[in-house]
Amino acid sequence: VLDWAGSRRGEADRRRATKRRSATKGAARMSEMPSCPYCGATHPVVLAGDVCPMCGTPLTPEHTVRIRPTTILWIDDDRLLLSVCADPFERYGYRILPASDGPTGIDLARQERPDLILLDVVMFGMDGLEVCQRLRAEPVLADTPIVLLTVLDDAGVRDRGRDLGATAVWSKPFGPEQLLEKVSKLLGPKSHSASL
């Protein structure tokens, strides 16, 4: 005989087990995404007659491969920009981790070890140059590409960013598609997925 507390505990255990099963099924579905045989871009769904929007190669369902999505940490205090740009990236198979300030971004970078960090230079509190310096001081992030994004048309900021270890410095403003194209070129043809 279970008392009221025992039956609630059992119910909570059942809910947790159901969540674990659902998460496992979801992870299995996410790991099977069609991938372009030419450029490596992943696509959530491939229908008859589809072509890769990145390179134009015809796609078929047999291009399904096991993938790990390329993770991009995007540190920017402009939440609107983050939300507008995240959608196109996610449609192409990238995983976007948004951070609205430097300290949060540094913590996420340590935890997630992203494949790329996009970093706004002009932010409240800790600016992008200081964040870049701190990220480069982390041994596990020493080789992670960091791209500084800036509205400042100042050669000094660009030089300082490169001195601190930034891989590139790109000018704002930009459209989501422009940024997606630059990121794809920077990371290479297999940037949308990595074989497990």
Buried (B, 14 or more C-beta within 10 A) or exposed (E): EEEEEEEEEEEEEEEEEEEEEEEEEEEEEBBEBBBBBBBBBBBEEBEEEBEBBBBEBEBEEEBBBEBEBBBBBBBBBBEEBBEEBBEBBBBBBBBBBBBBBBEBBBEBBEEEEBBBBBBBBBBEEBBBBBBBBBBBEEEEBEEBBBBBBBEBEEEEBBEBBBEBBBBBBBEBEBEBEEBBEBBBEBBEBBBBBBEE
